[in-house]
Every structure is written in C-alpha cells, then in structure tokens.
C-alpha cells in the first residue's frame, strides 16, 4: 500500500506528499494528489479545447417520414464551482459564485436521523449503555443526546412514594408515565428536526409491544430511523449489584435507607415483569433493526442492521464491558524538541525526560496493577519512556502525535512569522483546522478511534502518548466537546489515572515531581469572547460535566395533550378518564403494514 493511498491512521509522515514551504509562503494552497491530478486534467482539457475550437454542429441527415429529428439535451444548470476551504483544506461548493465561508462548522449529514430506543426491565444497564454510547457517538462527531423518561417523570412527580406508582392497575400513575414518555418524544423530535441532532437515545423501559409500535409510528411519521437496544439479564448477582451501585442512590430514594430502597426497587421490577414482552426476532419483530445484549455482553443477537450508524453502534456495544479496571494516560518524557518549543518531530528524551521515565517505572511498581498492558506510539520519545519500565509494550502507529505537515519541527513563533494566515486560522478554529499537508484534531479523532475500541476491551492499560493524542483520548473518557478538546491540559511528567464508574469516569492527576517545560498554549483571549460555535456534545456525564447544560424536561399540564404538533394519524389513547385525550403519540389500534405496525391490545408502561 503506497503512502498516498494508505488510510489516515496508517500513513507515516515521511510518505505524505508535501509542497515546499516557499509555495505555502507564496499563498498557494497545498493540494492533495487527487486535487493535483484534477487540476492537471482540467488544464489539459482547457488547452485542448482552445486548440480545437468549439465542436462542429451535427450533420443533417434524412429521416423516414413521421420520425422527428432527435434533439440535443443540455443541462439547465452547470454544477457549482468548487473552492478549497482554508481551515479544513477540503473542497466545498461555492455559493452564488462566491467562495464558501472560511469557517466550515459542524459536519452535515445526508441520512435520516436515528432514534435509539432502549428496551428492558429496570436495573439491566440501559442507562449505562445509553450514556456510554452517547459519549462515543458525540466524540466521533455524531451529535447525540439522551432523553431519559425517568427524569421527565421525576420532574412531573416531585415526591416519589413507593413502587405502587408502577403497578399496572394504577391508572392515574399510568397516565403520568405515558405523558412523560410523550413529552420526551416531543423533545426528541425537536432535537432531531430543529436543533441539529443526528441521533437521539430514548432511554426508558419500553417493555410492551404497544409502546414500541407507538415509537415506530412516531419514527415513520417524522422520517426517523428506529434502532432498538434490548438489555436482557437474568443473573441475580448482576441485578443486585446494579441496584446497589446506581438505583439506591438515585433521587427517588434520597431520604430512604438502603434496605428499604432495595426492597422497593425489587418490587418495582416485579411490576414491569407482569407485562414485559421481549423483542421477538423470529416472528413479531423479525423486520425490525435491533441488538439484544444478553447477560451484560456474554452473548449478542443482532437483527436487520441497515446502515453505517447502526453497524457502529453494534460494534461499539460488542466491545464494552463493566469489569473494574484502571486506565493510565501520560505523555512521553520531556524531549529535546519540547525544550526548543518545536512541534512534532521525532526527537529523543532530554535528561529530565529520562528522569521521568525512571520515576514512571517506580510509580507503576507502587500501583501494582494486575496484567498491565503498556502501549506507546512509534516515535522515539514514547518508546524511550517505555523502555525504562522493563516490561513488554506494544507500539501503535495510531498513537503518533498529530501531523503538523508543513509546520513540523517549527516553533509557534516561526509559524506566526512565516505563515501568519495559517497561524490565525488555527487560533480561530483549532478543532477543525488542518495543517497544510498535515492533520486536524478531527482527523486525529478518526485515527485514534481503534485505540478507543481496544481500550474498551482491555482491563488495566498504561498509554504513553503525545499531547494532542492524549487530549483526544481524555475528551472521550470525560465527554468533552470539540471546542474544549484542543485546550485540555495534559502536562508533561504527569499521569492521569482514569477509573470508570457507573455513569462517568473518575480522574486523578498525579505529578511525578520531575520538572518539565510547559507546552500548553491557552486559547487566545479574543477567541474566548465570541460564542462557541464548535460545541457538539449534548450528553451530560456525572463527575465530569457541569449540569447547567441539561435541558430540563418540559412537562405540560397532565390534563392536556403534550404533543399536539405531531402528526395526528396515530390514534388517541384513553388515560385516567373515560374520554380519549388528543395525544399525538399513542398506540391504540395500530396495524402493522410496511412501516412495521400492527394491532396490540396491551397497555404500555
């Protein structure tokens, strides 16, 4: 595989074709091999047409009587001209014969939005998977948000009393739960249609066919793809552990002792069991897209995967696990290039860098992690740091530092002097900015995605990498935005100890007390004043993200229709009253057709 055609994560810097610095300094935009061939072909085409002149008109010829002469069809409008975006170095259509805006912003998606629907009894890990999957999809650039119906219910009912609220014969409570689900679906619609979302996770039990058929109808009416994730677990120890770790500490049991809380929640599960209808891959649900996660990942059943997003979801869910483990992230020891403030390069360790390597070996011995795996990049300073550990290590090319292209081995002052426009462009949009003939943080996220997948499969791992790479990994575990990622502080000679917890990740910063230069560059002050336009995170992870960004559930008056703006084709359902309420998202008398709906008499919970 040649360097020019190798995937981004496998391509070595020495194989990347780069224009000379004089060409960049003259203002010419560096072009890829494909762009160069396209322009060469275009020049040849223009020269050929200038030499040959316009093509001669077609000759007349006689046609039999009754047959008309064929007409030459001409396109009404020519394709738009392309211009190369200066920030991302990609070709984009010009608008109204004017160059496209310099700031590319978030990516655009052509496929219909996806609604991920969680299915399963309480305490089966649905919310854990919802939050973890949302964090991953946001990290790879897919705007995703969780809509947890339990939060809507707690907003509507401030004081939870007992499991009686979830009894099937409690009609008034059933009405509240139903309208909370409808309010959540209303916000799903708003998020996907009006707020730029691409994936919404509808986190609820959804244990009956009627509820799921209602959601299918909702997706059909709004042109959303529906993908179900069912968590099936019958292991009493796993369920008991989940109740103790997560459910007992939830707001429902804030003023309740542990024993009473566990007993009440177990009875709540029993209320759902009476009407639970699992997904049926052989008959009723054979045409739906879904994955069944059985016994916390021991087995999987995958049905009707229809697109790239669904395949990525399945691949991700098949790699995560819930076993306790620790991930250690650190940069290599200080290099000679760090001392000179140079970007990239492949320099060796400085004397203080070698001192840190010895200190790191002592730190690992003190931690005593079992079966520790050590990963490094393929660059000299990272490998030299691992050599002091005197343990086997694995080299990852994907962990190499971000490729600065034409700016490799230059200082920031040199870049600002020689390439002032590129320097300003990077300050303006550091996540999407791509170095000429190099990479952007967006490229780097795609390159290190296989590392994240393998990290999710492993137990205890120490990753010795570089500043930009460490920022990308840290942004994944801490659910940081694209705007925050390039400015995360990852100092030299400091180890970050990550411990995954229920719905987030606990972080400890441990300095090994070896001095080093400060390579962190803060966001320019003028960039801080403007509104952030790069935010693509919509999930909230406890312990890591401020909760001020949580969108509060919108619960309307429970005597009124909560989603009146939705299509009226779904029949209304009577709740707590003898007359039907005009709910736009209910599931009575639904018949399965090409959209996958049919009659189901059971009430949803």
C-alpha positions as CSV (number, residue, x, y, z in Angstrom):
1,X,0.0,0.0,0.0
2,X,1.6,3.3,-1.0
3,X,1.7,6.2,1.4
4,X,-0.5,8.4,-0.8
5,X,-3.4,5.9,-0.8
6,X,-2.9,4.5,2.7
7,X,-5.7,5.1,5.3
8,X,-5.1,8.2,7.5
9,X,-4.4,6.1,10.6
10,X,-1.7,4.0,8.8
11,X,0.0,6.7,6.9
12,X,3.5,7.7,8.1
13,X,4.6,11.3,7.9
14,X,7.5,10.5,5.6
15,X,5.1,9.2,3.0
16,X,2.9,12.2,2.9
17,X,3.5,14.4,-0.2
18,X,4.1,17.9,1.0
19,X,4.5,21.1,-1.1
20,X,7.6,23.2,-0.4
21,X,7.4,25.9,2.2
22,X,8.1,28.6,-0.4
23,X,5.0,27.5,-2.1
24,X,2.9,27.9,1.1
25,X,4.6,31.2,1.8
26,X,3.6,32.5,-1.6
27,X,-0.1,32.0,-0.7
28,X,-0.7,28.8,-2.8
29,X,-3.0,26.3,-1.2
30,X,-1.3,22.9,-0.9
31,X,-3.2,20.3,-2.8
32,X,-3.5,16.6,-2.4
33,X,-2.5,14.2,-5.2
34,X,-6.2,13.9,-6.2
35,X,-6.5,17.7,-6.4
36,X,-3.3,18.0,-8.4
37,X,-4.4,15.4,-10.9
38,X,-7.8,17.1,-11.1
39,X,-6.2,20.5,-11.9
40,X,-3.8,18.9,-14.4
41,X,-6.6,17.2,-16.1
42,X,-8.6,20.4,-16.1
43,X,-5.7,22.4,-17.6
44,X,-5.2,19.8,-20.3
45,X,-8.9,19.9,-21.1
46,X,-8.9,23.7,-21.4
47,X,-5.8,23.7,-23.6
48,X,-7.3,21.1,-25.9
49,X,-10.5,23.0,-26.3
50,X,-8.6,26.2,-27.1
51,X,-6.6,24.5,-29.8
52,X,-9.5,22.6,-31.3
53,X,-12.2,25.3,-31.0
54,X,-15.8,24.7,-30.4
55,X,-17.2,21.3,-31.6
56,X,-18.8,21.4,-35.1
57,X,-22.6,21.1,-35.2
58,X,-24.0,17.7,-36.0
59,X,-24.6,17.0,-39.7
60,X,-28.1,16.9,-41.1
61,X,-29.4,13.6,-42.4
62,X,-32.7,12.4,-43.9
63,X,-35.2,10.7,-41.6
64,X,-38.1,8.5,-42.6
65,X,-41.5,10.2,-42.7
66,X,-43.2,10.6,-39.3
67,X,-39.9,10.4,-37.3
68,X,-38.7,13.7,-35.7
69,X,-35.0,14.6,-35.6
70,X,-33.5,13.9,-32.2
71,X,-32.8,17.0,-30.0
72,X,-29.5,17.5,-28.1
73,X,-30.3,17.8,-24.4
74,X,-28.4,20.4,-22.4
75,X,-28.3,20.7,-18.7
76,X,-30.3,23.6,-17.3
77,X,-27.6,24.5,-14.8
78,X,-23.9,23.6,-14.6
79,X,-22.5,22.2,-11.4
80,X,-21.3,24.7,-8.9
81,X,-17.7,25.7,-8.8
82,X,-15.6,24.3,-6.0
83,X,-13.3,26.2,-3.7
84,X,-10.9,24.9,-1.2
85,X,-11.7,25.7,2.4
86,X,-8.7,27.3,4.0
87,X,-9.4,25.9,7.5
88,X,-10.0,22.2,6.7
89,X,-8.2,22.1,3.4
90,X,-11.2,20.4,1.8
91,X,-13.1,21.2,-1.4
92,X,-16.6,22.7,-0.9
93,X,-19.1,24.2,-3.4
94,X,-19.1,27.9,-3.8
95,X,-22.4,29.6,-3.2
96,X,-23.8,32.1,-5.7
97,X,-20.4,32.3,-7.4
98,X,-18.9,33.4,-4.1
99,X,-16.3,31.4,-2.1
100,X,-17.8,29.3,0.7
101,X,-17.3,30.6,4.2
102,X,-13.9,30.0,5.7
103,X,-15.4,28.5,8.8
104,X,-16.7,25.1,7.9
105,X,-18.5,24.4,11.2
106,X,-20.1,21.1,12.1
107,X,-20.5,18.3,9.6
108,X,-23.6,17.9,7.5
109,X,-25.5,14.6,7.3
110,X,-27.5,13.3,4.4
111,X,-29.1,10.3,6.1
112,X,-32.3,10.5,8.2
113,X,-31.7,10.9,11.9
114,X,-31.7,7.9,14.1
115,X,-33.7,7.2,17.3
116,X,-32.1,4.6,19.5
117,X,-34.8,3.0,21.7
118,X,-33.7,1.2,24.9
119,X,-35.7,-1.9,25.9
120,X,-35.6,-3.9,29.1
121,X,-36.6,-4.3,32.7
122,X,-35.2,-1.8,35.3
123,X,-31.6,-2.4,36.6
124,X,-30.5,-4.0,33.4
125,X,-27.9,-1.4,32.4
126,X,-30.0,0.5,29.9
127,X,-29.0,4.0,31.2
128,X,-25.3,2.9,31.5
129,X,-25.3,1.9,27.8
130,X,-27.3,5.0,26.8
131,X,-24.8,7.4,28.3
132,X,-21.7,5.5,27.2
133,X,-23.0,5.1,23.6
134,X,-23.9,8.8,23.6
135,X,-20.5,9.8,24.7
136,X,-18.9,7.7,22.0
137,X,-21.1,9.0,19.2
138,X,-20.6,12.6,20.2
139,X,-16.8,12.0,20.3
140,X,-16.7,10.8,16.7
141,X,-18.7,13.8,15.6
142,X,-22.3,12.4,15.6
143,X,-24.5,14.9,17.6
144,X,-26.3,12.7,20.1
145,X,-28.4,13.3,23.2
146,X,-30.1,11.1,25.8
147,X,-33.7,11.6,26.7
148,X,-34.3,9.7,29.9
149,X,-38.0,9.3,30.6
150,X,-37.3,8.8,34.3
151,X,-36.0,12.3,34.5
152,X,-39.3,13.6,33.0
153,X,-41.3,11.5,35.5
154,X,-39.3,12.9,38.4
155,X,-39.9,16.4,37.1
156,X,-43.6,15.8,36.9
157,X,-43.9,13.9,40.3
158,X,-41.6,15.7,42.7
159,X,-42.1,13.3,45.6
160,X,-41.8,9.6,44.9
161,X,-43.7,7.5,47.4
162,X,-43.3,3.8,46.6
163,X,-43.5,1.1,43.9
164,X,-47.3,1.5,43.9
165,X,-46.7,4.2,41.3
166,X,-45.6,1.5,38.8
167,X,-48.5,-1.0,39.4
168,X,-50.3,-1.8,36.1
169,X,-53.7,-1.1,37.7
170,X,-52.7,2.4,38.9
171,X,-54.4,4.3,36.1
172,X,-53.6,7.8,37.2
173,X,-49.9,7.0,37.5
174,X,-50.0,5.2,34.2
175,X,-51.3,8.5,32.6
176,X,-48.5,10.4,34.1
177,X,-45.9,8.0,32.8
178,X,-47.5,7.9,29.4
179,X,-47.4,11.7,29.1
180,X,-43.9,11.9,30.3
181,X,-42.9,9.5,27.5
182,X,-44.8,11.6,25.0
183,X,-43.1,14.8,26.3
184,X,-39.7,13.1,25.9
185,X,-40.6,12.1,22.3
186,X,-41.7,15.6,21.6
187,X,-38.2,16.8,22.7
188,X,-36.6,14.1,20.6
189,X,-38.4,15.4,17.6
190,X,-37.4,19.0,18.3
191,X,-33.8,17.9,18.8
192,X,-33.5,16.0,15.6
193,X,-35.5,18.4,13.4
194,X,-34.7,21.8,14.8
195,X,-31.5,21.6,16.9
196,X,-29.1,19.8,14.6
197,X,-29.2,16.5,16.3
198,X,-28.4,13.3,14.4
199,X,-29.0,10.6,17.0
200,X,-31.4,10.6,20.0
201,X,-31.4,7.9,22.6
202,X,-34.9,7.3,24.1
203,X,-34.0,5.8,27.5
204,X,-37.0,4.0,29.0
205,X,-38.2,0.5,29.7
206,X,-40.3,0.3,26.6
207,X,-41.3,-3.2,27.7
208,X,-44.5,-3.7,25.7
209,X,-45.2,-4.1,22.0
210,X,-47.7,-1.3,22.1
211,X,-45.2,1.2,23.4
212,X,-42.6,0.1,20.8
213,X,-45.2,0.2,18.0
214,X,-46.1,3.8,19.1
215,X,-42.4,4.7,18.7
216,X,-42.2,3.0,15.3
217,X,-45.2,5.1,14.2
218,X,-43.5,8.2,15.6
219,X,-40.4,7.4,13.6
220,X,-42.4,6.7,10.4
221,X,-44.3,10.0,10.7
222,X,-41.1,12.0,11.1
223,X,-38.8,10.1,8.8
224,X,-36.6,8.9,11.7
225,X,-34.8,5.5,11.6
226,X,-35.6,3.4,14.7
227,X,-33.0,1.1,16.2
228,X,-33.7,-0.9,19.4
229,X,-31.2,-2.0,22.0
230,X,-32.6,-4.6,24.4
231,X,-30.7,-5.5,27.6
232,X,-31.6,-9.0,28.8
233,X,-30.2,-10.1,32.1
234,X,-31.4,-12.8,34.5
235,X,-28.2,-13.0,36.6
236,X,-29.4,-12.1,40.2
237,X,-25.9,-11.0,41.2
238,X,-25.6,-8.6,38.3
239,X,-29.0,-7.1,39.0
240,X,-28.4,-6.8,42.7
241,X,-25.0,-5.1,42.0
242,X,-26.7,-2.6,39.7
243,X,-29.4,-1.8,42.2
244,X,-26.8,-1.2,45.0
245,X,-24.4,0.9,42.8
246,X,-26.9,3.0,40.9
247,X,-30.5,2.7,41.8
248,X,-30.3,3.1,45.6
249,X,-28.5,6.5,45.2
250,X,-31.0,7.9,42.6
251,X,-33.3,10.8,43.6
252,X,-36.2,8.5,44.2
253,X,-34.6,7.2,47.3
254,X,-32.8,10.3,48.6
255,X,-34.4,10.1,52.1
256,X,-34.7,6.3,52.3
257,X,-32.4,3.8,54.0
258,X,-30.6,1.3,51.8
259,X,-32.6,-1.9,52.8
260,X,-36.0,-0.3,52.2
261,X,-34.8,1.2,48.9
262,X,-33.5,-2.2,47.6
263,X,-36.8,-3.9,48.6
264,X,-38.9,-1.1,46.9
265,X,-36.9,-1.3,43.7
266,X,-37.2,-5.0,43.5
267,X,-41.0,-4.7,43.8
268,X,-40.9,-2.0,41.1
269,X,-39.1,-4.6,38.8
270,X,-41.9,-7.1,39.6
271,X,-44.5,-4.5,38.4
272,X,-42.8,-4.4,35.0
273,X,-42.4,-8.1,34.7
274,X,-46.1,-8.7,34.6
275,X,-46.4,-7.1,31.1
276,X,-42.8,-7.4,29.8
277,X,-42.8,-8.6,26.1
278,X,-39.2,-9.1,24.9
279,X,-38.2,-8.4,21.3
280,X,-39.1,-11.5,19.2
281,X,-36.5,-11.9,16.4
282,X,-38.3,-14.9,14.9
283,X,-41.9,-13.7,14.5
284,X,-43.3,-10.3,15.7
285,X,-40.1,-8.2,15.4
286,X,-38.2,-10.0,12.7
287,X,-38.3,-7.0,10.4
288,X,-37.0,-4.5,13.0
289,X,-33.4,-3.3,13.4
290,X,-32.1,-4.2,16.9
291,X,-29.5,-5.8,19.0
292,X,-30.1,-7.9,22.1
293,X,-27.3,-7.6,24.7
294,X,-27.6,-10.7,26.9
295,X,-26.1,-11.0,30.3
296,X,-24.0,-7.9,30.1
297,X,-22.3,-8.8,26.9
298,X,-21.9,-12.6,27.3
299,X,-24.0,-13.0,24.1
300,X,-25.5,-10.8,21.4
301,X,-28.3,-11.2,19.0
302,X,-28.2,-8.8,16.0
303,X,-31.1,-8.3,13.6
304,X,-31.5,-6.3,10.4
305,X,-28.6,-3.8,10.5
306,X,-29.4,-1.3,7.8
307,X,-26.8,1.4,7.8
308,X,-23.4,2.6,8.9
309,X,-24.5,4.2,12.2
310,X,-26.3,1.0,13.3
311,X,-23.2,-1.1,12.5
312,X,-21.0,1.3,14.5
313,X,-23.4,1.1,17.4
314,X,-23.4,-2.7,17.3
315,X,-19.6,-2.8,17.0
316,X,-19.2,-0.5,20.0
317,X,-21.7,-2.4,22.2
318,X,-19.8,-5.6,21.5
319,X,-16.6,-4.2,22.8
320,X,-17.5,-2.5,26.1
321,X,-17.5,-4.3,29.4
322,X,-18.3,-3.5,33.0
323,X,-15.4,-5.1,34.8
324,X,-13.4,-2.9,37.2
325,X,-10.2,-1.6,35.6
326,X,-7.9,1.4,35.5
327,X,-6.5,3.3,32.5
328,X,-3.3,5.4,33.0
329,X,-2.7,8.1,30.5
330,X,0.6,10.1,30.3
331,X,2.8,11.8,27.8
332,X,6.3,10.8,27.0
333,X,9.1,12.2,29.0
334,X,10.3,15.7,28.0
335,X,12.1,15.7,24.6
336,X,14.7,17.9,23.2
337,X,12.1,19.3,20.8
338,X,10.0,20.2,23.8
339,X,12.9,22.2,25.2
340,X,13.0,24.2,22.0
341,X,9.3,24.6,21.7
342,X,9.1,22.7,18.4
343,X,6.0,20.9,17.1
344,X,6.1,17.3,16.1
345,X,9.4,15.8,15.1
346,X,10.9,12.6,16.3
347,X,13.4,13.7,18.9
348,X,14.8,11.7,21.9
349,X,14.4,12.4,25.6
350,X,16.1,15.2,27.4
351,X,17.9,14.4,30.7
352,X,14.7,15.4,32.6
353,X,12.7,13.2,30.3
354,X,14.9,10.2,31.2
355,X,14.4,11.1,34.8
356,X,10.7,11.0,34.4
357,X,10.9,7.6,32.7
358,X,12.6,6.2,35.8
359,X,10.0,7.8,38.0
360,X,7.2,6.3,35.9
361,X,8.7,2.9,36.4
362,X,8.6,3.4,40.2
363,X,5.0,4.7,40.0
364,X,3.9,1.6,38.1
365,X,5.5,-0.7,40.7
366,X,3.7,1.2,43.5
367,X,0.3,0.9,41.8
368,X,0.7,-2.9,41.3
369,X,-2.0,-3.1,38.6
370,X,-2.7,-6.7,37.6
371,X,-1.9,-7.8,34.0
372,X,-0.9,-4.2,33.0
373,X,-0.6,-3.6,29.3
374,X,1.7,-0.8,28.0
375,X,1.0,1.0,24.8
376,X,3.3,3.5,23.1
377,X,3.4,5.4,19.8
378,X,6.1,4.6,17.2
379,X,8.0,7.8,17.9
380,X,11.4,7.8,19.7
381,X,10.5,9.7,22.9
382,X,7.5,7.5,23.6
383,X,9.4,4.3,23.1
384,X,12.4,5.5,25.2
385,X,9.9,6.3,28.0
386,X,8.5,2.8,27.9
387,X,12.0,1.2,27.9
388,X,12.6,2.2,31.5
389,X,9.6,0.2,32.6
390,X,11.4,-3.0,31.6
391,X,8.0,-4.7,30.7
392,X,6.7,-5.7,27.3
393,X,5.0,-2.9,25.4
394,X,3.0,-2.6,22.2
395,X,3.7,0.1,19.6
396,X,0.7,1.8,18.0
397,X,1.2,4.0,14.9
398,X,-2.3,5.5,15.6
399,X,-0.8,7.0,18.8
400,X,1.8,9.1,16.9
401,X,1.5,12.8,17.5
402,X,-0.7,15.0,15.3
403,X,0.9,15.6,11.9
404,X,1.8,19.3,11.6
405,X,2.5,18.9,7.9
406,X,4.4,21.9,6.6
407,X,4.8,23.2,10.2
408,X,6.6,20.1,11.5
409,X,9.6,20.9,13.8
410,X,8.8,24.6,13.8
411,X,8.1,26.8,16.8
412,X,4.8,28.8,17.1
413,X,6.8,32.0,16.7
414,X,8.3,30.7,13.4
415,X,4.8,29.6,12.1
416,X,3.4,33.0,13.0
417,X,6.2,34.8,11.2
418,X,6.3,32.6,8.1
419,X,2.7,31.6,7.7
420,X,0.6,34.3,9.5
421,X,-2.7,33.3,7.9
422,X,-2.3,29.7,8.9
423,X,-1.5,30.7,12.4
424,X,-4.6,32.8,12.6
425,X,-6.8,30.1,11.1
426,X,-5.7,27.6,13.7
427,X,-6.5,30.0,16.5
428,X,-9.9,30.7,15.0
429,X,-10.9,27.0,14.8
430,X,-8.4,24.7,16.4
431,X,-10.5,21.5,16.3
432,X,-11.3,21.6,12.5
433,X,-8.1,23.4,11.4
434,X,-5.9,21.1,9.3
435,X,-2.2,21.8,9.0
436,X,-1.2,22.1,5.3
437,X,-0.3,18.6,4.2
438,X,-1.0,17.5,7.8
439,X,-3.9,16.7,10.2
440,X,-6.5,18.3,12.3
441,X,-7.9,17.3,15.7
442,X,-10.9,16.0,13.8
443,X,-8.6,13.8,11.7
444,X,-6.9,12.7,14.9
445,X,-10.1,11.5,16.5
446,X,-10.8,9.3,13.5
447,X,-7.2,8.0,13.7
448,X,-7.3,7.0,17.3
449,X,-10.8,5.5,17.2
450,X,-9.4,1.9,17.0
451,X,-7.4,2.7,20.1
452,X,-10.6,3.6,22.0
453,X,-12.2,0.4,20.9
454,X,-9.3,-1.6,22.1
455,X,-9.1,0.3,25.4
456,X,-12.8,-0.6,26.0
457,X,-11.9,-4.3,25.5
458,X,-9.0,-4.3,27.9
459,X,-8.5,-4.3,31.7
460,X,-5.6,-2.3,33.0
461,X,-3.6,-0.3,30.4
462,X,-0.9,2.4,30.5
463,X,-0.8,4.6,27.4
464,X,2.3,6.6,26.8
465,X,1.5,9.1,24.0
466,X,1.7,12.7,23.0
467,X,-0.2,15.9,23.9
468,X,-2.8,16.1,21.1
469,X,-3.4,12.4,21.1
470,X,-3.8,12.4,24.9
471,X,-6.3,15.3,24.6
472,X,-8.4,13.2,22.2
473,X,-8.4,10.1,24.5
474,X,-9.2,12.3,27.5
475,X,-12.0,14.0,25.7
476,X,-13.6,10.6,25.1
477,X,-13.5,9.5,28.7
478,X,-14.5,12.8,30.1
479,X,-17.2,13.6,27.5
480,X,-15.5,16.9,26.5
481,X,-16.7,19.0,23.5
482,X,-14.9,19.6,20.2
483,X,-14.3,23.1,21.4
484,X,-12.8,22.0,24.7
485,X,-10.7,19.1,23.3
486,X,-7.7,21.1,21.8
487,X,-7.3,23.1,25.0
488,X,-7.3,20.2,27.6
489,X,-4.3,20.5,29.9
490,X,-2.1,17.4,29.6
491,X,1.2,18.5,31.2
492,X,4.5,16.6,30.9
493,X,5.6,14.3,33.7
494,X,2.0,13.9,35.0
495,X,0.0,10.7,35.0
496,X,-3.8,10.8,34.7
497,X,-5.5,7.8,36.4
498,X,-8.9,7.1,35.0
499,X,-11.4,4.8,36.8
500,X,-14.7,4.2,35.0
501,X,-17.7,4.5,37.3
502,X,-21.4,3.9,36.8
503,X,-22.2,6.8,34.5
504,X,-18.9,8.5,34.0
505,X,-15.2,8.4,34.8
506,X,-13.2,9.4,37.9
507,X,-10.0,11.2,37.2
508,X,-6.9,11.6,39.4
509,X,-4.0,13.8,38.3
510,X,-0.7,12.5,39.7
511,X,2.5,14.6,39.3
512,X,5.7,12.5,39.5
513,X,7.7,15.6,40.7
514,X,10.0,15.9,37.8
515,X,10.3,19.4,36.3
516,X,9.5,19.9,32.6
517,X,8.7,22.7,30.2
518,X,5.1,23.9,29.8
519,X,3.9,23.1,26.3
520,X,0.3,24.1,26.9
521,X,-0.9,27.1,24.8
522,X,-4.1,28.7,26.0
523,X,-7.0,29.8,23.8
524,X,-6.3,33.3,22.6
525,X,-8.2,35.9,24.6
526,X,-10.1,37.3,21.5
527,X,-11.4,33.8,20.7
528,X,-12.8,33.4,24.2
529,X,-15.1,36.4,23.9
530,X,-17.1,35.1,21.0
531,X,-19.8,32.5,21.3
532,X,-18.5,28.9,20.9
533,X,-19.8,27.6,17.6
534,X,-18.0,24.2,17.8
535,X,-19.9,22.6,20.6
536,X,-21.2,19.2,19.5
537,X,-21.6,17.5,22.9
538,X,-25.2,17.1,24.1
539,X,-24.8,14.4,26.7
540,X,-24.0,15.0,30.3
541,X,-21.8,12.7,32.3
542,X,-21.8,12.9,36.1
543,X,-18.5,13.7,37.7
544,X,-17.1,15.3,34.6
545,X,-19.5,17.8,33.0
546,X,-21.4,20.7,34.6
547,X,-25.1,20.1,34.9
548,X,-26.1,23.6,33.9
549,X,-26.3,22.5,30.3
550,X,-29.0,19.8,31.0
551,X,-32.2,20.6,29.1
552,X,-34.9,20.5,31.7
553,X,-37.8,18.2,30.8
554,X,-40.9,20.0,29.6
555,X,-43.9,18.5,31.3
556,X,-47.1,20.2,30.4
557,X,-50.3,20.2,32.3
558,X,-51.1,16.5,32.6
559,X,-54.7,17.2,31.7
560,X,-53.7,18.5,28.3
561,X,-52.2,17.0,25.2
562,X,-48.5,17.2,25.5
563,X,-47.6,16.8,21.8
564,X,-50.2,18.5,19.7
565,X,-47.9,19.5,16.9
566,X,-47.2,15.9,15.9
567,X,-49.0,14.2,13.0
568,X,-52.5,13.2,14.0
569,X,-52.5,9.9,12.2
570,X,-51.8,7.9,15.4
571,X,-55.0,7.2,17.3
572,X,-55.5,8.6,20.8
573,X,-55.4,6.5,24.0
574,X,-57.7,6.9,27.0
575,X,-55.7,7.6,30.2
576,X,-57.3,8.1,33.6
577,X,-60.6,9.3,32.0
578,X,-63.5,7.8,30.1
579,X,-63.0,10.2,27.2
580,X,-59.9,9.8,24.9
581,X,-57.3,12.5,25.2
582,X,-56.0,14.0,21.9
583,X,-52.4,12.6,22.3
584,X,-50.5,12.7,19.1
585,X,-48.2,9.8,20.0
586,X,-50.3,7.0,21.4
587,X,-50.5,3.4,20.3
588,X,-54.0,2.0,20.3
589,X,-55.4,0.2,17.3
590,X,-52.1,0.3,15.4
591,X,-51.9,-2.1,12.5
592,X,-48.6,-3.3,11.2
593,X,-48.1,-2.5,7.5
594,X,-45.0,-1.7,5.5
595,X,-43.9,0.6,8.4
596,X,-44.0,-2.3,10.8
597,X,-47.1,-1.6,12.9
598,X,-50.0,-3.9,13.9
599,X,-52.7,-4.4,16.5
600,X,-51.6,-4.9,20.1
601,X,-54.0,-4.7,23.0
602,X,-51.5,-4.4,25.9
603,X,-51.1,-1.1,27.8
604,X,-47.6,0.4,27.7
605,X,-45.7,1.3,30.8
